Amino acid sequence: MKITMKAIILGIDGGTFDLLTPLMEMGLMPNLKKLVAEGSHGILRSTIMPITAPAWSSFATGCEPSKHGVYNFMQPEKTLNDIRAVSSRDIKARTFYEIVHNSGKKAILINMPNTYPPKTDGITITSLLTQGENCIFPEKLKEEYPELESYKITADSLLSMNNDMKKYLKEVREVEGRRFEIGKKLFRDKPWDVFLLHFIHSDTLQHGFFKQLRSGEADPDAYGLFSDIDSYIGWFIDNLPDDAVLMVISDHGFKPLYGFFRINDWLIQKGWLKVREKKEIRKAGESHIEKTTREAHTLRIPLALSKIALRLRPLASPIYKRFSRYLRPTLAVEADLENSIAYKPPPNSYCLYINSTRYGGIVSEATYGKVVDEIVKELKELKDPVKEEHVFRNVWMREEVYGGPYAGEAPDILMELNTRNMDYNIRMGEPFVEGDTNHHAMEGIFFAFGKGVEHGEVKDVNLVDVMPTILFVLDLPIPSGIDGKVIRSIFQHGSPLSSREPKHSQGGRHELDRRISALKKAKPGLAHGKEHNTHYD
């Protein structure tokens, strides 16, 4: 007899056992503790690099980034100074929700990153990287649920930037609470075979308060968010259909870091990067109102003045600190690509680009390998002047990590953080800067729960494994050529799913080639993602 089942996926962005286990022990997350006791759980290894946009794209496709083509929130185009926000159009492999839709089944996606514009006509509430004002699809959903007119993707980050943390934390809880309430209604009212609800602010709070959250010293509203999310998980446990499997996952983990490494300032010191005056400081993907608001709080410092300030650093430092309480000093400079070997464009991430001829740069194919070898060697040997440890746990050339058809679009050098966070901002100063910071780690979380789900810890689980597992639960064919595998160990021996064999469909590279061809035939503005009014956090 054919067994038809459903899948529920709850995303805790940046979730890590390094924080969630202490919160469970504090009694703040009893429902997560229930999943540990009565379901499967384990570490979920993220992508290289463990960043939201490529990680959720890998989750959606079951492929590592060089098979789907998304490496960061933004990517260079013609030059390394010419960057644009990515969108779902950049995902060049099939997603699980497209496969679900094409099979005649239904997927509801709420706040899943990199789903704008939607690839199907199913219910989708888009997340980070939404371009334009609307994130509700189909838009007529607002008529049925009027509260969607005031739906927010994220809390107002200006509150955090202006240090109004009390108000910011309360808004964070309100935003996620409203997201859950609309999710609950759609879960009850609409037909679905896959239901996904993603919480983003678990990530944003860990960026600011990871150490304090672990030590018990964070604001009550910061703990309140995690307690809220746990109660939302509890609701889904209580309302879990008998024919559904619940999975709780994260795209990456988190870890404490102890200062910043300003990689572009290091490149300047090494002579690999030159800079020039920048006339326009508008960011790619930034709307007019975002630009106006940011510049109202930004003090632009000309290149010549910054060089003088460096010579007078002891005198300039107190003045900088006084003004930086109200304004964010920003150097009006950019990479001088006519004279630069390497550069790290925004946003912050753990990679580096060679200014090669691929981007209209000066590094030829003949000298590319030598340049990469030299910079990789320096980065591997780089020591933290305070911690006296290597700044990076790992440093890779891209060909050591990626082997898919889109490997050539990847950054040239990739790193895994060890002691310090990376900062791409050019300050024309010392590359090592002290400060309290936290950032992403490779080790995320995985939980599974439901009838026929095994109890205990699972090992060797990767983020790309979740997609084929979702398709397996729904008894749908899994595309050939993906990197993920079905997590068979979560199903109890003797349960219907334990005896089912996965189905596999043909496709692989042929499907990728078909999608590339379709993109080339599309309108230029659509094929290259020219809309730039992006919600980016």
Secondary structure, 3 states (H helix, E strand, C coil): CCCCCEEEEEEECCCCHHHHHHHHHCCCCHHHHHHHHHCEEEEEECCCCCCHHHHHHHHHHCCCHHHHCCCCCEEECCCCCCEEECCHHHCCCCCHHHHHHHCCCCEEEEEECCCCCCCCCCCEEECCCCECCCCEECCCHHHHCHHHHHCCCCCCHHHHHCCCHHHHHHHHHHHHHHHHHHHHHHHHHCCCCEEEEEECHHHHHHHHHHHHHHHCCCCHHHHHHHHHHHHHHHHHHHCCCCCEEEEEECCCEEEEECCEEEHHHHHHHHCCCCEEECCCCCCCCCCHHHHHHHHHCEEEECHHHHHHHHHCHHHHHHHHHHHHCCCEEEECEEECCCCCCEECCCCCCCEEEECEHHHCCCECHHHHHHHHHHHHHHHHHCECCCCCCECEEEEEEHHHHCCCCCHHHCCCEEEEECCCEEECCCCCCCCEECCCEEEEECEEEEEEECCCECCEECCCEEHHHHHHHHHHHCCCCEECCCCCCCCHHHECCCCCCCCCCCCEECCCHHHHHHHHHHHHHCCHHHHCCCCCCECCC
